[in-house]
């Protein structure tokens, strides 16, 4: 029997149709506990975790700053964290992500960073900007800024709410109206199509794709992302432009909601990792 700890910040996670089910299956043969960082600072999360024996494996199902802080601390104590602190941070920082993608020659939109939206708007004139474009918060987080901008006026309209927000601008890639959703658990790939959320009123329903249907280029890109960011569990969003596939997002440890067989694949991965975590400790 091994000790597993899930670092989380969402009260629904233990009841999640994939994560919750996987935790229930693991708890039949292992000790599973939760570290809910919602009400805690990073220092408080560390102090709370210090009251327990170090777990054999930590699952980092949170991108909150205090979750990343405690994960970093645990790794410094020799603990095994999946996904690692460094991998998770790289998936939150869209500037760092763009740098990694460029170094790996992966198809990522041209990305420009601004310390704040206010700083971007202070540049005169705005006319050199090519519309439409995509604007996003520098750091990916719950409730962050993500949107398509068609004019300088639309950009100005964001100022009252987002003026102090560090942002990136990305080149807009015209697609066929579909996003390709790919999820990876260790080496197993799951896939679906979904209408792009940039289309007003677009359905959020996924249309599953079999692994056999996936073009080799999509598979290569997806696996390369896992290697570049050292991810065991991740999601990739692709859109298909006139120049080929473009990566628009990478999510460290998504929920895998609606992905058939994801709970069993997650259990298998954890079971495979546990002996390695024990031998490393």
C-alpha positions, 0 to 999 in steps of 0.5 A: 500500500502506497500513500498518494496525495492530490494537491487541489483547489476545487471543492468539486474535484473529489466528485469529478466524473474522471478524477474523483472516480480514479481517486476512488479506485486508487483508494481501494488499494492505497491511502489517498488524501487531499491537500486543498490549498484554496484557503491557504497561502503557500507557506500555510500549505507547506506547514499543513503538509509538514504535519503528514509523512511525505507521500509516495506520490503527489498529483498536482491538480491545481495551478493556483500559486500556493499549489505551485509553491507547495509542489516546489517545496515538496520536490526540494524535499525529494518528493515525486510530483506529477506534473512537476513544478517546472512543467506546470509553471511552463504551461502557465506562463504563455511567454515561456511557453512561446519560447519553448515552442519556438526552440522546439520548432513547434507550430505556435502563433507569433507571440508578443508580450506587454507588461500591461494592457495599459502599456500596450494601449499607450503605444502610439499609434496602434495602427501597426497592429494587424487585426484580427488578433488574439489577446491573452493574459500573460499567465493562464489562470481561472478567469483570465483574459482570452479573446479575439480582437477585431479592431483598436476600438475593441482593444481600448474597450478592455481597458476599464477591467484589464488595464493592469493585466500583463498580456500577450498578443498572438497572431490570429490563425484562421481555421476551419471552425473546429478545435482539435482536442487531444488529451494524453495520459502517459503515452495514451492519446485521446482525441475529439473535435469541438467547435471553436469557442471564438464562434458565438453560440458554438456548441461545447459538445465533443465529437470523439476521434479514434486514434486511428483517425489522427493524422501522423502530424497531429500525433507527432506534435502532441508527443513532442509537446509532452517531451518539451515540457516533460508532461505525463498528463496534459491536454493540447488544443490544435486548430487547423489553419490553411498552413497546417495545424497550430497549437493554441493551448497546452493544459497541464493535468486537465480534468479529462471530462468526457474522455472514455477510459481516462479514469482507468488510464489515470489509475494505470499511470499512477500505479506505474509511477508508484514503484519509481517514486518509492525507489527514488525516495 
